[in-house]
Amino acid sequence: MTGSTTPESGRLEQILQRVDAFKPVATRRSFMRKLLVAGGAAAAGAAGLAKVMPAFADAATDFAAAAVGAERIGIAFYGNALGSGSPWSATGDAATINLLNSSHRGYFQAAFNQETSHLATLRSLGVDFPAHTFKFPDGTFASKGSMLAMGAALESIFIGAYLGAVKQSAALGNDFVAEAAAQICGIECEHRVLINDIMGIAPPNDRFYEGDLVPAAGGLGDTGTRSTVYPTAADAVAALLALGITAS
């Protein structure tokens, strides 16, 4: 990321540009402004990371705890998009209109179930994240375009966080966390591709690698913006806060 408390506006703008088929330009710009304003407020949010980011003995455990929070956010997102909400959703956040067709609702219900299973596995490690309710920026679930833009941004952060967890856990010899993070990361990649498919991105599988291990070639299948691999759990949490998500 460009800084641990600054939203990656270029990458988010690219995501938002991809949803033009679903969202008027004025609405997209309004949503982008909200994300940038959230970035300005992220310094305060990051300053309060001690309140939402517990400190443990090592980086692997930090990532596992942060992943508990990320999975709760994922469950809240998919539940809100389906209109049903979730145990982790803020009151009044869930969509009040149908944002998805029947096939795409199946995608999102499956993702909701998958994130719920991920959370249970992470909690079995004995770690927790202090925040239990997550409120999204106003208007996130008011239209298909704004909902999909948020989903794409979330999944990119989730992927980068799990890649960081794999790297740190492997370096520390924590095989279980490294393997769990790798397996969950694969599913988060599936979620991002499905969101790309709903947004009409062609092809929806649009990158050769997630991080910057190999430079982008730019050919078919490698036109998507690579995910950031977060070096610390706090960096990943700050990126989520920079989207304007309020944790309590």
C-alpha positions as CSV (number, residue, x, y, z in Angstrom):
1,M,0.0,0.0,0.0
2,T,1.0,3.6,-0.4
3,G,1.0,4.1,3.4
4,S,-0.5,2.2,6.2
5,T,-3.3,4.8,6.7
6,T,-3.9,6.0,3.2
7,P,-6.4,4.4,0.8
8,E,-5.0,3.2,-2.5
9,S,-7.1,5.6,-4.4
10,G,-5.7,4.7,-7.8
11,R,-6.6,1.0,-7.4
12,L,-10.0,1.9,-6.0
13,E,-10.7,4.3,-8.8
14,Q,-9.9,1.4,-11.3
15,I,-12.3,-0.8,-9.5
16,L,-15.0,1.9,-9.5
17,Q,-14.4,2.6,-13.2
18,R,-15.3,-1.0,-13.9
19,V,-18.8,-0.7,-12.6
20,D,-20.0,2.0,-15.1
21,A,-22.5,-0.4,-16.5
22,F,-24.3,-0.4,-13.2
23,K,-23.6,3.1,-11.7
24,P,-23.9,6.6,-13.1
25,V,-20.6,8.6,-13.2
26,A,-21.9,11.1,-10.6
27,T,-22.7,8.3,-8.2
28,R,-19.4,6.6,-8.8
29,R,-17.5,9.9,-8.1
30,S,-19.6,10.5,-5.0
31,F,-18.6,7.0,-3.7
32,M,-15.0,7.7,-4.5
33,R,-15.1,10.9,-2.6
34,K,-16.5,9.0,0.4
35,L,-13.5,6.6,0.2
36,L,-11.1,9.5,0.0
37,V,-12.7,11.3,2.9
38,A,-12.5,8.0,4.8
39,G,-8.8,8.1,4.0
40,G,-8.4,11.5,5.5
41,A,-10.2,10.2,8.6
42,A,-8.1,7.0,8.5
43,A,-5.3,8.8,10.4
44,A,-7.7,9.1,13.3
45,G,-8.9,5.6,12.7
46,A,-5.4,4.2,12.5
47,A,-4.5,6.1,15.6
48,G,-7.3,4.1,17.3
49,L,-5.9,0.8,15.9
50,A,-5.0,-0.1,19.5
51,K,-8.7,-0.2,20.2
52,V,-9.5,-2.6,17.3
53,M,-6.2,-4.4,16.7
54,P,-5.0,-6.5,19.6
55,A,-1.3,-7.0,19.9
56,F,-0.1,-10.6,20.4
57,A,3.3,-12.3,20.8
58,D,4.1,-12.6,17.1
59,A,3.1,-11.6,13.6
60,A,1.4,-14.8,12.8
61,T,-1.0,-14.5,15.7
62,D,-1.6,-10.8,14.9
63,F,-2.7,-11.8,11.4
64,A,-5.0,-14.6,12.7
65,A,-6.7,-12.1,15.1
66,A,-7.0,-9.5,12.3
67,A,-8.5,-12.2,10.0
68,V,-11.2,-12.8,12.6
69,G,-12.2,-9.1,12.1
70,A,-11.9,-9.4,8.3
71,E,-14.1,-12.5,8.2
72,R,-16.7,-10.7,10.3
73,I,-16.6,-7.8,7.8
74,G,-17.0,-10.3,4.9
75,I,-20.0,-12.0,6.6
76,A,-21.6,-8.6,7.2
77,F,-20.9,-7.5,3.6
78,Y,-22.4,-10.6,2.0
79,G,-25.3,-10.7,4.4
80,N,-26.1,-7.0,3.8
81,A,-25.9,-7.5,0.1
82,L,-28.4,-10.3,0.3
83,G,-30.7,-8.1,2.4
84,S,-30.7,-10.4,5.4
85,G,-27.9,-8.8,7.4
86,S,-25.7,-10.8,9.7
87,P,-24.7,-11.1,13.4
88,W,-21.9,-8.7,12.6
89,S,-23.9,-6.1,10.7
90,A,-24.9,-2.6,11.9
91,T,-28.6,-2.0,12.3
92,G,-30.1,-0.6,9.1
93,D,-27.1,-1.5,6.9
94,A,-28.7,-4.4,4.9
95,A,-30.0,-3.7,1.4
96,T,-33.7,-3.0,1.2
97,I,-33.8,-3.6,-2.5
98,N,-32.9,-6.7,-4.6
99,L,-29.3,-6.0,-5.8
100,L,-28.7,-9.4,-7.4
101,N,-30.4,-11.9,-9.8
102,S,-31.2,-15.4,-8.6
103,S,-27.9,-16.9,-9.9
104,H,-25.8,-14.1,-8.4
105,R,-27.6,-14.4,-5.1
106,G,-26.4,-18.0,-5.1
107,Y,-22.8,-16.8,-5.5
108,F,-23.2,-14.4,-2.6
109,Q,-25.0,-17.0,-0.3
110,A,-22.2,-19.4,-0.9
111,A,-19.7,-16.7,-0.1
112,F,-21.6,-15.9,3.1
113,N,-21.4,-19.6,4.1
114,Q,-17.7,-19.8,3.2
115,E,-16.8,-16.7,5.3
116,T,-18.8,-18.1,8.2
117,S,-16.7,-21.3,8.1
118,H,-13.5,-19.4,7.8
119,L,-14.4,-17.4,10.9
120,A,-15.1,-20.6,12.9
121,T,-11.7,-22.1,11.9
122,L,-9.9,-18.9,12.9
123,R,-11.7,-18.6,16.2
124,S,-10.7,-22.3,17.0
125,L,-7.2,-20.9,17.3
126,G,-8.2,-19.1,20.5
127,V,-7.7,-15.6,19.0
128,D,-10.4,-12.9,18.7
129,F,-10.9,-9.4,17.3
130,P,-12.5,-6.9,19.8
131,A,-14.9,-5.4,17.3
132,H,-18.2,-7.2,16.7
133,T,-20.3,-4.8,14.7
134,F,-19.2,-3.3,11.3
135,K,-21.0,-0.4,9.7
136,F,-20.4,0.4,6.0
137,P,-20.4,3.9,4.5
138,D,-23.8,5.3,3.8
139,G,-25.2,4.2,0.4
140,T,-23.0,1.1,0.1
141,F,-26.0,-1.2,-0.3
142,A,-28.3,1.4,-2.0
143,S,-27.3,0.3,-5.5
144,K,-25.7,-2.6,-7.3
145,G,-22.8,-0.6,-8.4
146,S,-21.8,0.8,-5.0
147,M,-22.2,-2.6,-3.4
148,L,-20.0,-4.3,-6.0
149,A,-17.3,-1.7,-5.8
150,M,-17.1,-2.2,-2.0
151,G,-17.0,-6.0,-2.5
152,A,-14.2,-5.8,-5.0
153,A,-12.2,-3.5,-2.7
154,L,-12.8,-5.7,0.3
155,E,-11.8,-8.9,-1.4
156,S,-8.6,-7.3,-2.7
157,I,-7.7,-6.4,0.9
158,F,-8.6,-9.8,2.2
159,I,-6.4,-11.5,-0.4
160,G,-3.5,-9.2,0.4
161,A,-3.9,-9.8,4.2
162,Y,-4.0,-13.6,3.8
163,L,-0.9,-13.4,1.5
164,G,0.9,-11.4,4.2
165,A,-0.2,-14.0,6.8
166,V,1.2,-16.8,4.8
167,K,4.6,-15.1,4.4
168,Q,4.8,-14.1,8.1
169,S,3.5,-17.4,9.5
170,A,5.9,-19.4,7.3
171,A,8.8,-17.3,8.4
172,L,7.9,-18.0,12.0
173,G,7.3,-21.7,11.4
174,N,3.6,-21.5,12.3
175,D,2.6,-24.1,9.8
176,F,-1.1,-24.2,10.7
177,V,-1.7,-20.5,10.4
178,A,0.3,-20.5,7.1
179,E,-1.7,-23.3,5.6
180,A,-5.1,-22.0,6.9
181,A,-4.3,-18.6,5.4
182,A,-3.3,-20.1,2.1
183,Q,-6.4,-22.2,1.8
184,I,-8.7,-19.3,2.8
185,C,-6.9,-17.0,0.4
186,G,-7.8,-19.3,-2.5
187,I,-11.5,-18.9,-1.7
188,E,-11.2,-15.1,-1.4
189,C,-9.7,-15.1,-4.9
190,E,-12.8,-17.0,-6.1
191,H,-15.0,-14.4,-4.5
192,R,-13.1,-11.6,-6.3
193,V,-13.5,-13.4,-9.6
194,L,-17.2,-13.9,-9.1
195,I,-17.6,-10.2,-8.3
196,N,-15.6,-9.4,-11.4
197,D,-18.0,-11.6,-13.4
198,I,-21.1,-9.9,-12.0
199,M,-19.5,-6.5,-12.9
200,G,-18.9,-7.7,-16.5
201,I,-15.1,-7.6,-16.4
202,A,-13.8,-9.7,-19.3
203,P,-12.1,-12.0,-18.5
204,P,-13.0,-12.0,-14.8
205,N,-9.8,-14.0,-14.0
206,D,-7.7,-11.0,-14.9
207,R,-4.2,-11.4,-13.3
208,F,-1.3,-13.9,-13.6
209,Y,-0.3,-13.3,-9.9
210,E,-1.8,-11.6,-6.9
211,G,1.3,-9.8,-5.7
212,D,4.3,-8.3,-7.5
213,L,6.5,-11.5,-7.5
214,V,6.5,-11.3,-11.3
215,P,6.0,-8.0,-13.2
216,A,2.6,-7.6,-15.0
217,A,2.7,-8.6,-18.6
218,G,-0.5,-6.8,-19.6
219,G,-1.8,-9.6,-21.9
220,L,-5.1,-11.5,-21.8
221,G,-5.5,-12.7,-18.3
222,D,-3.1,-10.2,-16.8
223,T,-4.9,-6.8,-17.0
224,G,-6.1,-6.6,-13.4
225,T,-4.5,-4.6,-10.7
226,R,-2.4,-6.8,-8.4
227,S,-3.4,-7.1,-4.8
228,T,-1.1,-5.5,-2.2
229,V,0.6,-8.0,0.1
230,Y,0.3,-6.4,3.5
231,P,3.5,-6.8,5.6
232,T,1.7,-6.5,9.0
233,A,-1.8,-7.2,10.3
234,A,-2.1,-3.6,11.3
235,D,-1.5,-2.5,7.7
236,A,-4.4,-4.7,6.6
237,V,-6.7,-3.4,9.3
238,A,-5.8,0.2,8.4
239,A,-6.7,-0.5,4.7
240,L,-10.1,-1.8,5.8
241,L,-10.7,1.3,8.0
242,A,-9.7,3.5,5.0
243,L,-12.7,2.2,3.1
244,G,-14.9,4.0,5.7
245,I,-15.9,0.9,7.6
246,T,-16.7,1.7,11.3
247,A,-15.9,-1.0,13.8
248,S,-17.4,-1.2,17.2
